[in-house]
Amino acid sequence: MCACKFNCINYSGEKNRVSKAVVLLSGGLDSATTLAIAKNEGYECYALSVNYHQRHIAELEAAKKIALLFKVQDHKTVEMDLSWMLTSALTNPDLKVPTELTSHIPITYVPARNTLMLTLALGWAEVIGAHDIFIGVNAVDYSGYPDCRPEYIEQFQKMANLATKSAVEGQNIQLHTPLIHLSKEAIILQGMKLGVDYSLTVSCYQADKDGHACGVCDSCRLRQNGFKAAGVNDPTSYQ
C-alpha cells in the first residue's frame, strides 16, 4: 500500500490491466525513492524530469541513470527555462547558496516550482491515459518550502480534478505523496529495501558538473544526517 495520507485508488477499470503513473524524477534522493515505491506498487512508470536551468544541472544526468535502473516505460526531460526567476539561488548564479540554517523560507526556494512541475505531469498523465501522479515532496526533513506541505498537496489534488478532461468524464487523477510524513532516515531505509542505489542520486544544490556534492548546503546537510541516522554508509561523492 502507498504510504501517503491520501487515498491511492486504482482507476484502471480492468483487473489485469497495469495502471500507468507519471513520476516526477529530479535525480535526487527523494524522487528516486518515490520512483522505487511506485514501481514496487506495480505501476507502469513514466518518469518526468524538468530542466529549469537549475544550477545543479547534474541532477538531470542522475535522473537518467535512475530511470534506467528502474526500467521505466518512458523518461522525458522537459525544458522550462526559469533562469529569469532571479530571486532564487537555484536559478540565479549570482546569488550564493546558503550554508547556514534559517528560520525563514530559504533563498533556494524557486517560485511555484512544484506547481509548474505537477502541472506538466498532469498534462502528460492525460496524454498517456494515466490516473496517478507521484511526487517526492516531504514535510518532515525539508527546507521549509511552501509547496511541500500537505495542505498544498490537498489543494492541488482538488484543482487537478477540476481542470482535467479525464476527471470531468469520471476518472479522477490521484496525486501520491508517499514520503510526505517520513523522516529522511525512514526514506533512506525504505529506498534501500526497494533497491535504490543512492550513489546515483544528486541532492546538492551546488553540485559540480560531475555531480560531486558541496557537503555544506541545506540539502547536503539533510542528506548527511539522514544516512547517519539510518546507520548506513553515505555513498555521496563530495567535492
N, C-alpha and C positions, 0 to 999 in steps of 0.2 A: 504493500500500500504506500501511497505517496505520503511524505512526512509533512506536507504543507497543511495549513489550517483550513484551507478551502476545500470544498467537495470536489474531488477529482473523478469526474464521471466519464465513462467510455461512451462516446456518441457514435460509434462505428455503425451500429444498426445491424451488424451481422456477427454471429458468434465466432466465426472462423476468420474474420477479416482483421488484419493487423491495423491498429489505429496509427495514423500519422501524427507527428508532433514536430513543431518548429522549436528549436532550442537555440537561444541566444548564446553564442560562444565567443567570449572575448579573448580567450587564451590564458586566462588567469586560473587560479586555484578553485575559486567558487564555481565558475562556469564549467570547468572540466568535471567537477564533481556532479553538477546538475545534469550534464550530458550522460554521465555514467548511471545516474539514478533513472533517468528517462529510458535509457537503453535497457536497464535491468527490469523495468516495469513492463517491458515488451513492446514499447513504441517503435515504430519505424521513424528514425530520427533524421530531420533535415536541419543542419546547423547553419546559423546565420551570424556572420561576423560583420563588423562595421569599421571601415577606415574613415574615421572622422578627423584625420590628420593629427592624431594624438602624438605627443612627444615620445611615448613609449610604444612606438610603432612595431617593435619586436614582438609584441604580444600577438600580432596577426600571423606571424610565422609559427608561433607556438600553437595558435588555433588550428592551423593546417595539420600539424603533427597530431594533435589531439583528435581531430576529426578522422584522420586515417586510423589511429589506434582503435577507435570505437566503430569504425566501418560504417559511417553514416551514409544514408541514402544519397544525399547531396550536400554540398557545402558551398555556400555563396558568401563572397565578401563584397559588400555594398559600399560604394563611395558616397560619403556625405561630409562635405568639407565644412567643418566648424571652426576653422582657424581664425575666422573673423570674430569669434567669441573671445574677446581679449581679457575678460575678467577671470578666466581660469588658467591656472598654471599648467594644465594638461594640454591646452590649445594655444597658449601664448608663451613661446620660448623665452621671452624677456622677463617673465615672472619666475621667481625661484620656488621650487617645490619645498614646502616647509619640512623641517626635521624635528620640530617640537610639537607637542600636543597643544590643542587649542580648545577652548570651551565654545567656540563659535563654529558655524559651518565652514570648513576649511576652503582655502583658495583653490584646491584641487577639484572642487565641485564644478561640473560642467552643466550649465543651464539646460534643463529639460532633456538631458541625455537619455535617461531611461524611457521617457515618454516618446522620444523620437525613435528609439530602437524598438520599443514594443509596438509602435505603430507600423514600422516596417515588417516586423514579424507577423502582425495581424494581417497585413496585406498579403504576405506570402502564404499564410495559412489558408486564406480564402482561395488563392490561386490553385493550390495543390489539393484542396479539399481536406485540410487538417482542421481538427476541432480542439486542439490542445497546443498550448504555448508554455514553454518552460523558461524561467529566468532565475538566475542565481543570486537574487538580492538577499541581503542579510541585515537584520535589525538588532543583532547582539554585538558581535565583534566587527564593527564597521566604523566608518569615518564621520557619521552623523549626517549623511546626505538625505535630504527630504524625500527623494524618490526611491528610497529603500524601505520605507516604513509600511507596516501592514495597512494603515488607513489609506495610503496612496494606492496600493495594490487593489484594495477593495473598490475604490472609485474607478480605477482603470478597467477593472473587470465589468463594472456596470456600463461604462462607456463602450467597451468592446461589443457588448451585446445589444447596444442601441445603434451602433454605427455600421454593422455588417449585414450584407445580404443573407448570409447563411443563418444568422440569428433571427432576422425578420421572418425567414422561411421556416423557423422552428428548430434549427440546430445550433445551439449556443456554442461559443468558443470559451473554453475553460483555461484560465491562467493558473499555472502551477508554480509555487514558490517553495520547494522542498527544504531550502536552507534557512528560511526567514527567521526561525526561532532557535537555530543551532549556534553553539559557540564554534569558534574556529577549530578548536580541538576536536569537537564532535564531527565537524565537516571532514576533517582530515582522516579521522579513523573510519568514517563511513566510506570515503572515497577509496581508501586503501583496500577495504574489503571488496570493493567493486572493480578493482584493477586499474585505478588511476595512477599513472606514472607522473608524479608531481615534479620530476626533474624536467619534464617537457614544458611545464607551465611557466608563465612570466606574470608576476604580480606587481613588480616595481614600477612606480610612477615615472622613474627616470632611468630605466634600463638602457644600456647601450645597444648598438645595432645588432649585437650578437646575443642579446637577451640577458647579459650579466647584470645583476641587481646592485643597487647602491648600498643597501643594508641599513639605511638611516631614515628613509621616508616613512610616512604613516603606514602605507601598505606593507612595506617590508617588515616593520615592527610587528604588525598584527600577524603576519605570516610566521615570523620567527617565534613569537610567543605561542602560536598555535601548535607548531611542531614540538616545542619544548614541553607544553602541557600534555601533548599526546604521548610523549616519551619515545618519539621516533626521530631518526636522523633527518635533519633538514637537507634535502637534496639540491637546494638552490645554488646556482652558480653566481658568486658575488664578484664584483669588480676588484 
